[in-house]
């Protein structure tokens, strides 16, 4: 039970029992199931006072429901997506080529560097200790 529910039209105090029976204000007789009071209806839904609000109701959600006619759809060029696929394939094959070249020439990867497993502070201080000795 919520306290302080007021009619968004006239400002009169509403009882949750009255709201559950019908979505009309008993003082100003306005039908609250209208797009104009959408925020109020969603508040009531969030607090469990009404449970049967239809989200496909044209009276309430008329502006939110889009109707797409076949003519309204955007033209999509499939060739544009094919170009991206080809570029990505080139990138993948180029990466494979570099990996193979690195393996063949035994190029050091980042995981091969000395000190990779050390704490960064120890690694940084190691050089200063070597120069002091």
N, CA, C and O atoms as a GROMACS GRO file, in nm:
protein
  532
    1UNK      N    1   0.085  -0.118   0.000
    1UNK     CA    2   0.000   0.000   0.000
    1UNK      C    3   0.089   0.124   0.000
    1UNK      O    4   0.173   0.142   0.088
    2UNK      N    5   0.070   0.208  -0.098
    2UNK     CA    6   0.148   0.331  -0.109
    2UNK      C    7   0.067   0.448  -0.056
    2UNK      O    8  -0.055   0.455  -0.074
    3UNK      N    9   0.135   0.538   0.010
    3UNK     CA   10   0.069   0.658   0.058
    3UNK      C   11   0.105   0.774  -0.032
    3UNK      O   12   0.212   0.776  -0.092
    4UNK      N   13   0.014   0.868  -0.042
    4UNK     CA   14   0.043   0.989  -0.114
    4UNK      C   15   0.030   0.979  -0.265
    4UNK      O   16   0.094   1.056  -0.337
    5UNK      N   17  -0.051   0.888  -0.314
    5UNK     CA   18  -0.074   0.882  -0.459
    5UNK      C   19  -0.175   0.990  -0.493
    5UNK      O   20  -0.284   0.995  -0.437
    6UNK      N   21  -0.137   1.077  -0.585
    6UNK     CA   22  -0.228   1.184  -0.624
    6UNK      C   23  -0.258   1.175  -0.772
    6UNK      O   24  -0.178   1.126  -0.851
    7UNK      N   25  -0.374   1.222  -0.806
    7UNK     CA   26  -0.417   1.222  -0.946
    7UNK      C   27  -0.330   1.321  -1.023
    7UNK      O   28  -0.316   1.436  -0.980
    8UNK      N   29  -0.272   1.280  -1.134
    8UNK     CA   30  -0.187   1.371  -1.210
    8UNK      C   31  -0.268   1.481  -1.281
    8UNK      O   32  -0.210   1.578  -1.331
    9UNK      N   33  -0.400   1.466  -1.285
    9UNK     CA   34  -0.484   1.564  -1.352
    9UNK      C   35  -0.534   1.671  -1.255
    9UNK      O   36  -0.517   1.790  -1.280
   10UNK      N   37  -0.597   1.629  -1.144
   10UNK     CA   38  -0.657   1.726  -1.052
   10UNK      C   39  -0.582   1.741  -0.920
   10UNK      O   40  -0.607   1.837  -0.847
   11UNK      N   41  -0.491   1.650  -0.889
   11UNK     CA   42  -0.413   1.660  -0.766
   11UNK      C   43  -0.482   1.602  -0.644
   11UNK      O   44  -0.432   1.618  -0.532
   12UNK      N   45  -0.596   1.537  -0.662
   12UNK     CA   46  -0.668   1.478  -0.550
   12UNK      C   47  -0.597   1.351  -0.504
   12UNK      O   48  -0.530   1.284  -0.583
   13UNK      N   49  -0.611   1.320  -0.378
   13UNK     CA   50  -0.550   1.200  -0.322
   13UNK      C   51  -0.627   1.077  -0.368
   13UNK      O   52  -0.750   1.073  -0.362
   14UNK      N   53  -0.554   0.976  -0.414
   14UNK     CA   54  -0.617   0.854  -0.465
   14UNK      C   55  -0.583   0.736  -0.375
   14UNK      O   56  -0.474   0.729  -0.319
   15UNK      N   57  -0.677   0.647  -0.361
   15UNK     CA   58  -0.655   0.524  -0.285
   15UNK      C   59  -0.612   0.415  -0.382
   15UNK      O   60  -0.661   0.408  -0.495
   16UNK      N   61  -0.520   0.329  -0.338
   16UNK     CA   62  -0.472   0.223  -0.427
   16UNK      C   63  -0.583   0.124  -0.460
   16UNK      O   64  -0.578   0.060  -0.566
   17UNK      N   65  -0.682   0.109  -0.374
   17UNK     CA   66  -0.796   0.020  -0.402
   17UNK      C   67  -0.875   0.072  -0.521
   17UNK      O   68  -0.916  -0.004  -0.609
   18UNK      N   69  -0.897   0.204  -0.524
   18UNK     CA   70  -0.971   0.265  -0.635
   18UNK      C   71  -0.894   0.251  -0.766
   18UNK      O   72  -0.954   0.229  -0.871
   19UNK      N   73  -0.762   0.265  -0.758
   19UNK     CA   74  -0.680   0.256  -0.880
   19UNK      C   75  -0.683   0.114  -0.935
   19UNK      O   76  -0.687   0.093  -1.056
   20UNK      N   77  -0.680   0.016  -0.844
   20UNK     CA   78  -0.682  -0.124  -0.888
   20UNK      C   79  -0.814  -0.158  -0.957
   20UNK      O   80  -0.815  -0.237  -1.051
   21UNK      N   81  -0.924  -0.099  -0.911
   21UNK     CA   82  -1.055  -0.126  -0.971
   21UNK      C   83  -1.065  -0.069  -1.112
   21UNK      O   84  -1.099  -0.139  -1.207
   22UNK      N   85  -1.034   0.059  -1.124
   22UNK     CA   86  -1.037   0.122  -1.257
   22UNK      C   87  -0.937   0.236  -1.258
   22UNK      O   88  -0.913   0.300  -1.156
   23UNK      N   89  -0.882   0.259  -1.371
   23UNK     CA   90  -0.782   0.366  -1.384
   23UNK      C   91  -0.849   0.499  -1.414
   23UNK      O   92  -0.812   0.569  -1.508
   24UNK      N   93  -0.948   0.534  -1.331
   24UNK     CA   94  -1.013   0.664  -1.343
   24UNK      C   95  -1.010   0.732  -1.207
   24UNK      O   96  -1.018   0.667  -1.103
   25UNK      N   97  -0.997   0.862  -1.209
   25UNK     CA   98  -0.999   0.940  -1.085
   25UNK      C   99  -1.143   0.955  -1.041
   25UNK      O  100  -1.228   0.993  -1.122
   26UNK      N  101  -1.172   0.926  -0.916
   26UNK     CA  102  -1.312   0.934  -0.871
   26UNK      C  103  -1.355   1.078  -0.848
   26UNK      O  104  -1.474   1.104  -0.829
   27UNK      N  105  -1.262   1.172  -0.848
   27UNK     CA  106  -1.297   1.313  -0.827
   27UNK      C  107  -1.319   1.386  -0.959
   27UNK      O  108  -1.422   1.450  -0.978
   28UNK      N  109  -1.223   1.379  -1.048
   28UNK     CA  110  -1.237   1.451  -1.175
   28UNK      C  111  -1.286   1.362  -1.288
   28UNK      O  112  -1.311   1.410  -1.399
   29UNK      N  113  -1.299   1.234  -1.262
   29UNK     CA  114  -1.353   1.134  -1.356
   29UNK      C  115  -1.269   1.119  -1.484
   29UNK      O  116  -1.319   1.069  -1.585
   30UNK      N  117  -1.143   1.162  -1.481
   30UNK     CA  118  -1.058   1.149  -1.599
   30UNK      C  119  -1.005   1.005  -1.606
   30UNK      O  120  -0.971   0.944  -1.505
   31UNK      N  121  -0.999   0.954  -1.728
   31UNK     CA  122  -0.943   0.821  -1.750
   31UNK      C  123  -0.791   0.835  -1.750
   31UNK      O  124  -0.734   0.903  -1.836
   32UNK      N  125  -0.726   0.772  -1.654
   32UNK     CA  126  -0.581   0.784  -1.640
   32UNK      C  127  -0.504   0.694  -1.735
   32UNK      O  128  -0.382   0.702  -1.744
   33UNK      N  129  -0.576   0.608  -1.805
   33UNK     CA  130  -0.510   0.520  -1.902
   33UNK      C  131  -0.500   0.595  -2.035
   33UNK      O  132  -0.570   0.567  -2.131
   34UNK      N  133  -0.409   0.691  -2.034
   34UNK     CA  134  -0.390   0.779  -2.149
   34UNK      C  135  -0.240   0.809  -2.162
   34UNK      O  136  -0.167   0.808  -2.063
   35UNK      N  137  -0.197   0.836  -2.283
   35UNK     CA  138  -0.055   0.865  -2.307
   35UNK      C  139  -0.007   0.984  -2.225
   35UNK      O  140   0.109   0.990  -2.186
   36UNK      N  141  -0.095   1.076  -2.200
   36UNK     CA  142  -0.063   1.196  -2.124
   36UNK      C  143  -0.013   1.162  -1.983
   36UNK      O  144   0.067   1.236  -1.925
   37UNK      N  145  -0.059   1.050  -1.929
   37UNK     CA  146  -0.024   1.008  -1.793
   37UNK      C  147   0.067   0.886  -1.793
   37UNK      O  148   0.063   0.805  -1.701
   38UNK      N  149   0.148   0.871  -1.896
   38UNK     CA  150   0.232   0.753  -1.913
   38UNK      C  151   0.330   0.735  -1.796
   38UNK      O  152   0.347   0.623  -1.748
   39UNK      N  153   0.393   0.841  -1.751
   39UNK     CA  154   0.486   0.830  -1.637
   39UNK      C  155   0.414   0.782  -1.512
   39UNK      O  156   0.467   0.700  -1.437
   40UNK      N  157   0.293   0.833  -1.490
   40UNK     CA  158   0.213   0.792  -1.374
   40UNK      C  159   0.179   0.644  -1.384
   40UNK      O  160   0.187   0.571  -1.284
   41UNK      N  161   0.140   0.599  -1.503
   41UNK     CA  162   0.106   0.457  -1.522
   41UNK      C  163   0.227   0.368  -1.498
   41UNK      O  164   0.216   0.262  -1.436
   42UNK      N  165   0.342   0.409  -1.548
   42UNK     CA  166   0.463   0.330  -1.528
   42UNK      C  167   0.504   0.327  -1.381
   42UNK      O  168   0.559   0.227  -1.333
   43UNK      N  169   0.479   0.435  -1.309
   43UNK     CA  170   0.505   0.438  -1.165
   43UNK      C  171   0.415   0.336  -1.094
   43UNK      O  172   0.460   0.262  -1.007
   44UNK      N  173   0.288   0.334  -1.132
   44UNK     CA  174   0.195   0.238  -1.072
   44UNK      C  175   0.236   0.095  -1.103
   44UNK      O  176   0.226   0.007  -1.018
   45UNK      N  177   0.282   0.071  -1.226
   45UNK     CA  178   0.328  -0.063  -1.264
   45UNK      C  179   0.451  -0.103  -1.183
   45UNK      O  180   0.460  -0.216  -1.135
   46UNK      N  181   0.544  -0.011  -1.167
   46UNK     CA  182   0.668  -0.040  -1.094
   46UNK      C  183   0.641  -0.073  -0.948
   46UNK      O  184   0.715  -0.151  -0.887
   47UNK      N  185   0.536  -0.015  -0.893
   47UNK     CA  186   0.503  -0.039  -0.753
   47UNK      C  187   0.398  -0.148  -0.735
   47UNK      O  188   0.352  -0.171  -0.623
   48UNK      N  189   0.360  -0.213  -0.842
   48UNK     CA  190   0.270  -0.328  -0.833
   48UNK      C  191   0.125  -0.295  -0.810
   48UNK      O  192   0.047  -0.382  -0.771
   49UNK      N  193   0.085  -0.170  -0.834
   49UNK     CA  194  -0.056  -0.135  -0.814
   49UNK      C  195  -0.143  -0.177  -0.930
   49UNK      O  196  -0.259  -0.214  -0.911
   50UNK      N  197  -0.089  -0.173  -1.049
   50UNK     CA  198  -0.161  -0.226  -1.165
   50UNK      C  199  -0.070  -0.327  -1.233
   50UNK      O  200   0.051  -0.309  -1.240
   51UNK      N  201  -0.130  -0.432  -1.281
   51UNK     CA  202  -0.051  -0.540  -1.340
   51UNK      C  203  -0.089  -0.572  -1.483
   51UNK      O  204  -0.016  -0.642  -1.553
   52UNK      N  205  -0.200  -0.522  -1.526
   52UNK     CA  206  -0.251  -0.564  -1.657
   52UNK      C  207  -0.245  -0.454  -1.762
   52UNK      O  208  -0.328  -0.450  -1.853
   53UNK      N  209  -0.147  -0.366  -1.752
   53UNK     CA  210  -0.132  -0.262  -1.853
   53UNK      C  211  -0.069  -0.324  -1.977
   53UNK      O  212   0.038  -0.383  -1.971
   54UNK      N  213  -0.137  -0.310  -2.089
   54UNK     CA  214  -0.092  -0.369  -2.214
   54UNK      C  215   0.004  -0.272  -2.284
   54UNK      O  216  -0.034  -0.160  -2.318
   55UNK      N  217   0.128  -0.317  -2.304
   55UNK     CA  218   0.227  -0.230  -2.367
   55UNK      C  219   0.203  -0.213  -2.517
   55UNK      O  220   0.272  -0.135  -2.583
   56UNK      N  221   0.108  -0.286  -2.570
   56UNK     CA  222   0.074  -0.271  -2.711
   56UNK      C  223  -0.057  -0.194  -2.728
   56UNK      O  224  -0.112  -0.188  -2.838
   57UNK      N  225  -0.106  -0.135  -2.620
   57UNK     CA  226  -0.229  -0.057  -2.624
   57UNK      C  227  -0.203   0.071  -2.705
   57UNK      O  228  -0.120   0.153  -2.666
   58UNK      N  229  -0.273   0.086  -2.815
   58UNK     CA  230  -0.252   0.201  -2.903
   58UNK      C  231  -0.287   0.333  -2.836
   58UNK      O  232  -0.230   0.437  -2.870
   59UNK      N  233  -0.382   0.329  -2.742
   59UNK     CA  234  -0.423   0.453  -2.676
   59UNK      C  235  -0.310   0.509  -2.589
   59UNK      O  236  -0.292   0.630  -2.581
   60UNK      N  237  -0.235   0.420  -2.526
   60UNK     CA  238  -0.129   0.463  -2.435
   60UNK      C  239   0.004   0.478  -2.507
   60UNK      O  240   0.074   0.578  -2.489
   61UNK      N  241   0.040   0.379  -2.586
   61UNK     CA  242   0.173   0.376  -2.648
   61UNK      C  243   0.170   0.403  -2.798
   61UNK      O  244   0.255   0.353  -2.871
   62UNK      N  245   0.075   0.481  -2.843
   62UNK     CA  246   0.059   0.502  -2.987
   62UNK      C  247   0.183   0.560  -3.053
   62UNK      O  248   0.217   0.522  -3.165
   63UNK      N  249   0.251   0.652  -2.987
   63UNK     CA  250   0.368   0.716  -3.048
   63UNK      C  251   0.492   0.629  -3.039
   63UNK      O  252   0.587   0.649  -3.115
   64UNK      N  253   0.493   0.532  -2.948
   64UNK     CA  254   0.611   0.448  -2.930
   64UNK      C  255   0.614   0.328  -3.023
   64UNK      O  256   0.721   0.272  -3.049
   65UNK      N  257   0.499   0.289  -3.074
   65UNK     CA  258   0.493   0.174  -3.163
   65UNK      C  259   0.520   0.223  -3.305
   65UNK      O  260   0.441   0.299  -3.361
   66UNK      N  261   0.629   0.178  -3.361
   66UNK     CA  262   0.664   0.221  -3.496
   66UNK      C  263   0.606   0.124  -3.598
   66UNK      O  264   0.604   0.002  -3.578
   67UNK      N  265   0.559   0.181  -3.702
   67UNK     CA  266   0.508   0.098  -3.811
   67UNK      C  267   0.602   0.119  -3.930
   67UNK      O  268   0.614   0.229  -3.983
   68UNK      N  269   0.666   0.013  -3.970
   68UNK     CA  270   0.756   0.022  -4.085
   68UNK      C  271   0.688  -0.036  -4.207
   68UNK      O  272   0.649  -0.152  -4.211
   69UNK      N  273   0.677   0.046  -4.304
   69UNK     CA  274   0.628   0.000  -4.433
   69UNK      C  275   0.750  -0.047  -4.511
   69UNK      O  276   0.861   0.000  -4.485
   70UNK      N  277   0.732  -0.136  -4.606
   70UNK     CA  278   0.848  -0.181  -4.684
   70UNK      C  279   0.924  -0.065  -4.750
   70UNK      O  280   1.045  -0.073  -4.770
   71UNK      N  281   0.852   0.042  -4.782
   71UNK     CA  282   0.917   0.158  -4.845
   71UNK      C  283   0.998   0.239  -4.744
   71UNK      O  284   1.092   0.309  -4.782
   72UNK      N  285   0.964   0.228  -4.615
   72UNK     CA  286   1.030   0.307  -4.511
   72UNK      C  287   1.165   0.251  -4.470
   72UNK      O  288   1.245   0.322  -4.409
   73UNK      N  289   1.192   0.128  -4.502
   73UNK     CA  290   1.317   0.066  -4.459
   73UNK      C  291   1.436   0.128  -4.532
   73UNK      O  292   1.428   0.164  -4.649
   74UNK      N  293   1.545   0.138  -4.459
   74UNK     CA  294   1.666   0.194  -4.518
   74UNK      C  295   1.725   0.096  -4.618
   74UNK      O  296   1.720  -0.026  -4.599
   75UNK      N  297   1.782   0.151  -4.723
   75UNK     CA  298   1.848   0.066  -4.820
   75UNK      C  299   1.985   0.026  -4.766
   75UNK      O  300   2.064   0.111  -4.726
   76UNK      N  301   2.010  -0.102  -4.763
   76UNK     CA  302   2.137  -0.154  -4.713
   76UNK      C  303   2.212  -0.215  -4.830
   76UNK      O  304   2.159  -0.296  -4.906
   77UNK      N  305   2.337  -0.174  -4.842
   77UNK     CA  306   2.419  -0.225  -4.950
   77UNK      C  307   2.500  -0.343  -4.899
   77UNK      O  308   2.594  -0.324  -4.822
   78UNK      N  309   2.466  -0.466  -4.940
   78UNK     CA  310   2.540  -0.583  -4.892
   78UNK      C  311   2.687  -0.581  -4.933
   78UNK      O  312   2.771  -0.641  -4.866
   79UNK      N  313   2.718  -0.514  -5.042
   79UNK     CA  314   2.857  -0.508  -5.088
   79UNK      C  315   2.945  -0.436  -4.986
   79UNK      O  316   3.064  -0.465  -4.974
   80UNK      N  317   2.886  -0.344  -4.912
   80UNK     CA  318   2.960  -0.270  -4.811
   80UNK      C  319   3.009  -0.365  -4.701
   80UNK      O  320   3.121  -0.351  -4.651
   81UNK      N  321   2.924  -0.460  -4.664
   81UNK     CA  322   2.963  -0.557  -4.561
   81UNK      C  323   3.066  -0.656  -4.616
   81UNK      O  324   3.154  -0.700  -4.542
   82UNK      N  325   3.054  -0.689  -4.742
   82UNK     CA  326   3.151  -0.781  -4.803
   82UNK      C  327   3.290  -0.719  -4.806
   82UNK      O  328   3.390  -0.788  -4.786
   83UNK      N  329   3.297  -0.587  -4.829
   83UNK     CA  330   3.426  -0.519  -4.829
   83UNK      C  331   3.492  -0.531  -4.692
   83UNK      O  332   3.612  -0.559  -4.682
   84UNK      N  333   3.414  -0.509  -4.588
   84UNK     CA  334   3.468  -0.518  -4.452
   84UNK      C  335   3.516  -0.660  -4.422
   84UNK      O  336   3.617  -0.679  -4.355
   85UNK      N  337   3.443  -0.758  -4.472
   85UNK     CA  338   3.481  -0.897  -4.450
   85UNK      C  339   3.615  -0.925  -4.518
   85UNK      O  340   3.702  -0.991  -4.462
   86UNK      N  341   3.631  -0.875  -4.640
   86UNK     CA  342   3.756  -0.895  -4.713
   86UNK      C  343   3.874  -0.828  -4.642
   86UNK      O  344   3.982  -0.885  -4.632
   87UNK      N  345   3.852  -0.707  -4.592
   87UNK     CA  346   3.958  -0.635  -4.521
   87UNK      C  347   3.997  -0.711  -4.396
   87UNK      O  348   4.116  -0.723  -4.365
   88UNK      N  349   3.898  -0.763  -4.324
   88UNK     CA  350   3.927  -0.839  -4.203
   88UNK      C  351   4.003  -0.967  -4.237
   88UNK      O  352   4.094  -1.007  -4.164
   89UNK      N  353   3.966  -1.031  -4.346
   89UNK     CA  354   4.036  -1.153  -4.388
   89UNK      C  355   4.182  -1.122  -4.421
   89UNK      O  356   4.271  -1.199  -4.386
   90UNK      N  357   4.205  -1.009  -4.487
   90UNK     CA  358   4.342  -0.967  -4.517
   90UNK      C  359   4.420  -0.944  -4.388
   90UNK      O  360   4.536  -0.984  -4.376
   91UNK      N  361   4.357  -0.880  -4.293
   91UNK     CA  362   4.421  -0.854  -4.164
   91UNK      C  363   4.456  -0.985  -4.094
   91UNK      O  364   4.567  -1.001  -4.043
   92UNK      N  365   4.362  -1.079  -4.093
   92UNK     CA  366   4.388  -1.209  -4.029
   92UNK      C  367   4.505  -1.281  -4.095
   92UNK      O  368   4.592  -1.335  -4.027
   93UNK      N  369   4.505  -1.283  -4.228
   93UNK     CA  370   4.613  -1.353  -4.298
   93UNK      C  371   4.747  -1.283  -4.276
   93UNK      O  372   4.851  -1.349  -4.267
   94UNK      N  373   4.746  -1.151  -4.267
   94UNK     CA  374   4.868  -1.076  -4.241
   94UNK      C  375   4.921  -1.107  -4.101
   94UNK      O  376   5.042  -1.120  -4.082
   95UNK      N  377   4.832  -1.118  -4.005
   95UNK     CA  378   4.874  -1.152  -3.868
   95UNK      C  379   4.934  -1.292  -3.863
   95UNK      O  380   5.033  -1.315  -3.795
   96UNK      N  381   4.874  -1.384  -3.934
   96UNK     CA  382   4.928  -1.521  -3.940
   96UNK      C  383   5.068  -1.520  -4.001
   96UNK      O  384   5.157  -1.593  -3.957
   97UNK      N  385   5.086  -1.437  -4.104
   97UNK     CA  386   5.215  -1.427  -4.170
   97UNK      C  387   5.321  -1.374  -4.073
   97UNK      O  388   5.432  -1.428  -4.068
   98UNK      N  389   5.288  -1.270  -3.995
   98UNK     CA  390   5.382  -1.216  -3.898
   98UNK      C  391   5.413  -1.316  -3.788
   98UNK      O  392   5.527  -1.324  -3.742
   99UNK      N  393   5.313  -1.390  -3.744
   99UNK     CA  394   5.336  -1.493  -3.642
   99UNK      C  395   5.434  -1.598  -3.693
   99UNK      O  396   5.528  -1.637  -3.623
  100UNK      N  397   5.412  -1.642  -3.815
  100UNK     CA  398   5.498  -1.743  -3.873
  100UNK      C  399   5.640  -1.690  -3.890
  100UNK      O  400   5.737  -1.760  -3.863
  101UNK      N  401   5.651  -1.565  -3.935
  101UNK     CA  402   5.783  -1.504  -3.953
  101UNK      C  403   5.855  -1.493  -3.819
  101UNK      O  404   5.975  -1.517  -3.811
  102UNK      N  405   5.783  -1.457  -3.714
  102UNK     CA  406   5.843  -1.445  -3.581
  102UNK      C  407   5.891  -1.580  -3.532
  102UNK      O  408   5.997  -1.590  -3.471
  103UNK      N  409   5.813  -1.683  -3.558
  103UNK     CA  410   5.854  -1.818  -3.516
  103UNK      C  411   5.977  -1.864  -3.595
  103UNK      O  412   6.068  -1.923  -3.539
  104UNK      N  413   5.978  -1.836  -3.726
  104UNK     CA  414   6.090  -1.877  -3.810
  104UNK      C  415   6.220  -1.806  -3.770
  104UNK      O  416   6.326  -1.868  -3.762
  105UNK      N  417   6.211  -1.678  -3.744
  105UNK     CA  418   6.330  -1.600  -3.712
  105UNK      C  419   6.357  -1.593  -3.563
  105UNK      O  420   6.452  -1.529  -3.519
  106UNK      N  421   6.274  -1.658  -3.486
  106UNK     CA  422   6.286  -1.660  -3.340
  106UNK      C  423   6.294  -1.519  -3.283
  106UNK      O  424   6.383  -1.489  -3.202
  107UNK      N  425   6.202  -1.434  -3.325
  107UNK     CA  426   6.195  -1.298  -3.273
  107UNK      C  427   6.134  -1.304  -3.134
  107UNK      O  428   6.038  -1.377  -3.109
  108UNK      N  429   6.193  -1.226  -3.043
  108UNK     CA  430   6.142  -1.226  -2.906
  108UNK      C  431   6.002  -1.168  -2.902
  108UNK      O  432   5.975  -1.061  -2.958
  109UNK      N  433   5.915  -1.238  -2.835
  109UNK     CA  434   5.783  -1.184  -2.806
  109UNK      C  435   5.789  -1.118  -2.670
  109UNK      O  436   5.889  -1.129  -2.600
  110UNK      N  437   5.684  -1.049  -2.632
  110UNK     CA  438   5.688  -0.981  -2.503
  110UNK      C  439   5.703  -1.080  -2.387
  110UNK      O  440   5.758  -1.044  -2.283
  111UNK      N  441   5.654  -1.202  -2.404
  111UNK     CA  442   5.663  -1.299  -2.295
  111UNK      C  443   5.803  -1.356  -2.279
  111UNK      O  444   5.832  -1.424  -2.180
  112UNK      N  445   5.892  -1.331  -2.377
  112UNK     CA  446   6.029  -1.383  -2.370
  112UNK      C  447   6.124  -1.290  -2.296
  112UNK      O  448   6.237  -1.330  -2.266
  113UNK      N  449   6.083  -1.168  -2.266
  113UNK     CA  450   6.174  -1.073  -2.204
  113UNK      C  451   6.205  -1.112  -2.060
  113UNK      O  452   6.121  -1.164  -1.988
  114UNK      N  453   6.328  -1.084  -2.023
  114UNK     CA  454   6.374  -1.114  -1.888
  114UNK      C  455   6.300  -1.022  -1.790
  114UNK      O  456   6.287  -0.902  -1.815
  115UNK      N  457   6.254  -1.076  -1.683
  115UNK     CA  458   6.188  -0.996  -1.581
  115UNK      C  459   6.038  -0.986  -1.597
  115UNK      O  460   5.973  -0.914  -1.522
  116UNK      N  461   5.982  -1.057  -1.693
  116UNK     CA  462   5.837  -1.047  -1.716
  116UNK      C  463   5.757  -1.100  -1.597
  116UNK      O  464   5.646  -1.054  -1.572
  117UNK      N  465   5.812  -1.196  -1.526
  117UNK     CA  466   5.743  -1.255  -1.412
  117UNK      C  467   5.771  -1.181  -1.281
  117UNK      O  468   5.706  -1.209  -1.180
  118UNK      N  469   5.866  -1.087  -1.281
  118UNK     CA  470   5.902  -1.016  -1.159
  118UNK      C  471   5.798  -0.909  -1.128
  118UNK      O  472   5.722  -0.866  -1.215
  119UNK      N  473   5.796  -0.868  -1.003
  119UNK     CA  474   5.715  -0.753  -0.965
  119UNK      C  475   5.775  -0.631  -1.034
  119UNK      O  476   5.897  -0.623  -1.049
  120UNK      N  477   5.694  -0.538  -1.073
  120UNK     CA  478   5.746  -0.423  -1.148
  120UNK      C  479   5.841  -0.338  -1.064
  120UNK      O  480   5.935  -0.280  -1.118
  121UNK      N  481   5.816  -0.329  -0.933
  121UNK     CA  482   5.906  -0.250  -0.849
  121UNK      C  483   6.044  -0.315  -0.841
  121UNK      O  484   6.146  -0.247  -0.849
  122UNK      N  485   6.046  -0.448  -0.825
  122UNK     CA  486   6.174  -0.519  -0.821
  122UNK      C  487   6.248  -0.504  -0.954
  122UNK      O  488   6.370  -0.487  -0.957
  123UNK      N  489   6.173  -0.512  -1.063
  123UNK     CA  490   6.232  -0.500  -1.196
  123UNK      C  491   6.296  -0.362  -1.214
  123UNK      O  492   6.406  -0.351  -1.268
  124UNK      N  493   6.226  -0.258  -1.169
  124UNK     CA  494   6.278  -0.121  -1.183
  124UNK      C  495   6.400  -0.098  -1.096
  124UNK      O  496   6.492  -0.027  -1.136
  125UNK      N  497   6.403  -0.156  -0.977
  125UNK     CA  498   6.514  -0.136  -0.886
  125UNK      C  499   6.635  -0.220  -0.924
  125UNK      O  500   6.747  -0.191  -0.882
  126UNK      N  501   6.614  -0.324  -1.002
  126UNK     CA  502   6.723  -0.414  -1.040
  126UNK      C  503   6.833  -0.338  -1.114
  126UNK      O  504   6.951  -0.360  -1.088
  127UNK      N  505   6.795  -0.250  -1.207
  127UNK     CA  506   6.895  -0.174  -1.283
  127UNK      C  507   6.974  -0.079  -1.194
  127UNK      O  508   7.094  -0.061  -1.214
  128UNK      N  509   6.908  -0.017  -1.098
  128UNK     CA  510   6.980   0.076  -1.011
  128UNK      C  511   7.075   0.002  -0.918
  128UNK      O  512   7.181   0.055  -0.884
  129UNK      N  513   7.040  -0.119  -0.877
  129UNK     CA  514   7.130  -0.201  -0.793
  129UNK      C  515   7.253  -0.244  -0.872
  129UNK      O  516   7.364  -0.247  -0.818
  130UNK      N  517   7.234  -0.276  -1.000
  130UNK     CA  518   7.346  -0.318  -1.084
  130UNK      C  519   7.445  -0.203  -1.104
  130UNK      O  520   7.566  -0.225  -1.104
  131UNK      N  521   7.396  -0.081  -1.121
  131UNK     CA  522   7.485   0.032  -1.146
  131UNK      C  523   7.556   0.076  -1.018
  131UNK      O  524   7.666   0.132  -1.026
  132UNK      N  525   7.496   0.052  -0.900
  132UNK     CA  526   7.559   0.088  -0.773
  132UNK      C  527   7.673  -0.008  -0.740
  132UNK      O  528   7.770   0.033  -0.676
  133UNK      N  529   7.664  -0.132  -0.781
  133UNK     CA  530   7.766  -0.233  -0.745
  133UNK      C  531   7.892  -0.218  -0.824
  133UNK      O  532   7.986  -0.295  -0.805
   0.00000   0.00000   0.00000
